[in-house]
């Protein structure tokens, strides 16, 4: 149960990080993910 919660938090942090890169206009590296 705790493991799932940790994974969920990591997923949210990763999504926020990628969103920040996209907003900053530095998403060229992740262009293939869009």
PDB file of N, CA, C and O in Angstrom:
ATOM      1  N   UNK A   1       0.844  -1.196   0.000  1.00  0.00           N
ATOM      2  CA  UNK A   1       0.000   0.000   0.000  1.00  0.00           C
ATOM      3  C   UNK A   1       0.885   1.254   0.000  1.00  0.00           C
ATOM      4  O   UNK A   1       0.651   2.211  -0.738  1.00  0.00           O
ATOM      5  N   UNK A   2       1.906   1.204   0.858  1.00  0.00           N
ATOM      6  CA  UNK A   2       2.813   2.348   0.932  1.00  0.00           C
ATOM      7  C   UNK A   2       3.593   2.496  -0.369  1.00  0.00           C
ATOM      8  O   UNK A   2       3.842   3.608  -0.834  1.00  0.00           O
ATOM      9  N   UNK A   3       3.979   1.350  -0.954  1.00  0.00           N
ATOM     10  CA  UNK A   3       4.723   1.390  -2.206  1.00  0.00           C
ATOM     11  C   UNK A   3       3.921   2.057  -3.312  1.00  0.00           C
ATOM     12  O   UNK A   3       4.459   2.840  -4.095  1.00  0.00           O
ATOM     13  N   UNK A   4       2.629   1.743  -3.373  1.00  0.00           N
ATOM     14  CA  UNK A   4       1.774   2.328  -4.403  1.00  0.00           C
ATOM     15  C   UNK A   4       1.690   3.839  -4.208  1.00  0.00           C
ATOM     16  O   UNK A   4       1.709   4.601  -5.175  1.00  0.00           O
ATOM     17  N   UNK A   5       1.598   4.267  -2.947  1.00  0.00           N
ATOM     18  CA  UNK A   5       1.505   5.692  -2.655  1.00  0.00           C
ATOM     19  C   UNK A   5       2.777   6.407  -3.086  1.00  0.00           C
ATOM     20  O   UNK A   5       2.727   7.503  -3.645  1.00  0.00           O
ATOM     21  N   UNK A   6       3.922   5.772  -2.820  1.00  0.00           N
ATOM     22  CA  UNK A   6       5.202   6.372  -3.205  1.00  0.00           C
ATOM     23  C   UNK A   6       5.302   6.474  -4.723  1.00  0.00           C
ATOM     24  O   UNK A   6       5.736   7.496  -5.255  1.00  0.00           O
ATOM     25  N   UNK A   7       4.902   5.417  -5.414  1.00  0.00           N
ATOM     26  CA  UNK A   7       4.953   5.431  -6.877  1.00  0.00           C
ATOM     27  C   UNK A   7       4.031   6.504  -7.430  1.00  0.00           C
ATOM     28  O   UNK A   7       4.367   7.172  -8.407  1.00  0.00           O
ATOM     29  N   UNK A   8       2.864   6.673  -6.806  1.00  0.00           N
ATOM     30  CA  UNK A   8       1.913   7.688  -7.264  1.00  0.00           C
ATOM     31  C   UNK A   8       2.514   9.076  -7.104  1.00  0.00           C
ATOM     32  O   UNK A   8       2.390   9.921  -7.991  1.00  0.00           O
ATOM     33  N   UNK A   9       3.163   9.307  -5.971  1.00  0.00           N
ATOM     34  CA  UNK A   9       3.781  10.619  -5.734  1.00  0.00           C
ATOM     35  C   UNK A   9       4.904  10.872  -6.734  1.00  0.00           C
ATOM     36  O   UNK A   9       5.048  11.982  -7.245  1.00  0.00           O
ATOM     37  N   UNK A  10       5.701   9.837  -7.012  1.00  0.00           N
ATOM     38  CA  UNK A  10       6.793   9.992  -7.978  1.00  0.00           C
ATOM     39  C   UNK A  10       6.232  10.305  -9.363  1.00  0.00           C
ATOM     40  O   UNK A  10       6.791  11.121 -10.097  1.00  0.00           O
ATOM     41  N   UNK A  11       5.119   9.650  -9.715  1.00  0.00           N
ATOM     42  CA  UNK A  11       4.499   9.892 -11.012  1.00  0.00           C
ATOM     43  C   UNK A  11       4.011  11.332 -11.108  1.00  0.00           C
ATOM     44  O   UNK A  11       4.158  11.971 -12.150  1.00  0.00           O
ATOM     45  N   UNK A  12       3.429  11.843 -10.024  1.00  0.00           N
ATOM     46  CA  UNK A  12       2.942  13.223 -10.009  1.00  0.00           C
ATOM     47  C   UNK A  12       4.113  14.189 -10.143  1.00  0.00           C
ATOM     48  O   UNK A  12       4.033  15.168 -10.885  1.00  0.00           O
ATOM     49  N   UNK A  13       5.206  13.912  -9.420  1.00  0.00           N
ATOM     50  CA  UNK A  13       6.376  14.783  -9.492  1.00  0.00           C
ATOM     51  C   UNK A  13       6.970  14.772 -10.897  1.00  0.00           C
ATOM     52  O   UNK A  13       7.382  15.812 -11.409  1.00  0.00           O
ATOM     53  N   UNK A  14       7.012  13.588 -11.521  1.00  0.00           N
ATOM     54  CA  UNK A  14       7.558  13.475 -12.868  1.00  0.00           C
ATOM     55  C   UNK A  14       6.688  14.253 -13.853  1.00  0.00           C
ATOM     56  O   UNK A  14       7.201  14.953 -14.726  1.00  0.00           O
ATOM     57  N   UNK A  15       5.369  14.125 -13.707  1.00  0.00           N
ATOM     58  CA  UNK A  15       4.445  14.843 -14.587  1.00  0.00           C
ATOM     59  C   UNK A  15       4.622  16.350 -14.422  1.00  0.00           C
ATOM     60  O   UNK A  15       4.627  17.088 -15.408  1.00  0.00           O
ATOM     61  N   UNK A  16       4.766  16.806 -13.182  1.00  0.00           N
ATOM     62  CA  UNK A  16       4.958  18.233 -12.913  1.00  0.00           C
ATOM     63  C   UNK A  16       6.270  18.720 -13.524  1.00  0.00           C
ATOM     64  O   UNK A  16       6.337  19.812 -14.088  1.00  0.00           O
ATOM     65  N   UNK A  17       7.317  17.889 -13.403  1.00  0.00           N
ATOM     66  CA  UNK A  17       8.627  18.241 -13.949  1.00  0.00           C
ATOM     67  C   UNK A  17       8.561  18.388 -15.468  1.00  0.00           C
ATOM     68  O   UNK A  17       9.067  19.361 -16.027  1.00  0.00           O
ATOM     69  N   UNK A  18       7.931  17.408 -16.133  1.00  0.00           N
ATOM     70  CA  UNK A  18       7.813  17.458 -17.590  1.00  0.00           C
ATOM     71  C   UNK A  18       6.957  18.641 -18.013  1.00  0.00           C
ATOM     72  O   UNK A  18       7.235  19.275 -19.031  1.00  0.00           O
ATOM     73  N   UNK A  19       5.914  18.946 -17.237  1.00  0.00           N
ATOM     74  CA  UNK A  19       5.044  20.076 -17.561  1.00  0.00           C
ATOM     75  C   UNK A  19       5.831  21.376 -17.450  1.00  0.00           C
ATOM     76  O   UNK A  19       5.658  22.285 -18.263  1.00  0.00           O
ATOM     77  N   UNK A  20       6.694  21.462 -16.441  1.00  0.00           N
ATOM     78  CA  UNK A  20       7.509  22.656 -16.255  1.00  0.00           C
ATOM     79  C   UNK A  20       8.446  22.840 -17.444  1.00  0.00           C
ATOM     80  O   UNK A  20       8.629  23.956 -17.929  1.00  0.00           O
ATOM     81  N   UNK A  21       9.038  21.742 -17.913  1.00  0.00           N
ATOM     82  CA  UNK A  21       9.931  21.821 -19.067  1.00  0.00           C
ATOM     83  C   UNK A  21       9.159  22.286 -20.295  1.00  0.00           C
ATOM     84  O   UNK A  21       9.658  23.086 -21.086  1.00  0.00           O
ATOM     85  N   UNK A  22       7.937  21.778 -20.449  1.00  0.00           N
ATOM     86  CA  UNK A  22       7.116  22.139 -21.603  1.00  0.00           C
ATOM     87  C   UNK A  22       6.766  23.625 -21.557  1.00  0.00           C
ATOM     88  O   UNK A  22       6.818  24.312 -22.577  1.00  0.00           O
ATOM     89  N   UNK A  23       6.412  24.113 -20.380  1.00  0.00           N
ATOM     90  CA  UNK A  23       6.057  25.526 -20.226  1.00  0.00           C
ATOM     91  C   UNK A  23       7.282  26.404 -20.468  1.00  0.00           C
ATOM     92  O   UNK A  23       7.172  27.495 -21.027  1.00  0.00           O
ATOM     93  N   UNK A  24       8.449  25.919 -20.044  1.00  0.00           N
ATOM     94  CA  UNK A  24       9.681  26.690 -20.197  1.00  0.00           C
ATOM     95  C   UNK A  24      10.160  26.692 -21.645  1.00  0.00           C
ATOM     96  O   UNK A  24      11.067  27.441 -22.009  1.00  0.00           O
ATOM     97  N   UNK A  25       9.536  25.837 -22.475  1.00  0.00           N
ATOM     98  CA  UNK A  25       9.921  25.784 -23.879  1.00  0.00           C
ATOM     99  C   UNK A  25      11.168  24.940 -24.095  1.00  0.00           C
ATOM    100  O   UNK A  25      11.814  25.046 -25.138  1.00  0.00           O
ATOM    101  N   UNK A  26      11.516  24.097 -23.114  1.00  0.00           N
ATOM    102  CA  UNK A  26      12.703  23.252 -23.230  1.00  0.00           C
ATOM    103  C   UNK A  26      12.300  21.794 -23.408  1.00  0.00           C
ATOM    104  O   UNK A  26      13.001  20.889 -22.955  1.00  0.00           O
ATOM    105  N   UNK A  27      11.168  21.571 -24.068  1.00  0.00           N
ATOM    106  CA  UNK A  27      10.655  20.210 -24.227  1.00  0.00           C
ATOM    107  C   UNK A  27      11.134  19.585 -25.531  1.00  0.00           C
ATOM    108  O   UNK A  27      10.577  18.581 -25.976  1.00  0.00           O
ATOM    109  N   UNK A  28      12.164  20.168 -26.151  1.00  0.00           N
ATOM    110  CA  UNK A  28      12.663  19.624 -27.413  1.00  0.00           C
ATOM    111  C   UNK A  28      13.187  18.202 -27.223  1.00  0.00           C
ATOM    112  O   UNK A  28      13.100  17.372 -28.128  1.00  0.00           O
ATOM    113  N   UNK A  29      13.730  17.931 -26.041  1.00  0.00           N
ATOM    114  CA  UNK A  29      14.272  16.603 -25.764  1.00  0.00           C
ATOM    115  C   UNK A  29      13.144  15.587 -25.645  1.00  0.00           C
ATOM    116  O   UNK A  29      13.313  14.419 -25.994  1.00  0.00           O
ATOM    117  N   UNK A  30      11.984  16.038 -25.146  1.00  0.00           N
ATOM    118  CA  UNK A  30      10.851  15.138 -24.953  1.00  0.00           C
ATOM    119  C   UNK A  30       9.801  15.332 -26.043  1.00  0.00           C
ATOM    120  O   UNK A  30       8.635  14.987 -25.854  1.00  0.00           O
ATOM    121  N   UNK A  31      10.214  15.883 -27.177  1.00  0.00           N
ATOM    122  CA  UNK A  31       9.253  16.150 -28.252  1.00  0.00           C
ATOM    123  C   UNK A  31       8.595  14.861 -28.732  1.00  0.00           C
ATOM    124  O   UNK A  31       7.436  14.871 -29.146  1.00  0.00           O
ATOM    125  N   UNK A  32       9.336  13.745 -28.679  1.00  0.00           N
ATOM    126  CA  UNK A  32       8.786  12.471 -29.144  1.00  0.00           C
ATOM    127  C   UNK A  32       7.784  11.907 -28.143  1.00  0.00           C
ATOM    128  O   UNK A  32       7.053  10.970 -28.464  1.00  0.00           O
ATOM    129  N   UNK A  33       7.742  12.467 -26.929  1.00  0.00           N
ATOM    130  CA  UNK A  33       6.786  11.986 -25.928  1.00  0.00           C
ATOM    131  C   UNK A  33       5.449  12.695 -26.064  1.00  0.00           C
ATOM    132  O   UNK A  33       4.417  12.180 -25.635  1.00  0.00           O
ATOM    133  N   UNK A  34       5.472  13.880 -26.665  1.00  0.00           N
ATOM    134  CA  UNK A  34       4.250  14.687 -26.765  1.00  0.00           C
ATOM    135  C   UNK A  34       3.224  14.000 -27.654  1.00  0.00           C
ATOM    136  O   UNK A  34       2.131  14.528 -27.858  1.00  0.00           O
TER     137      UNK A  34
END
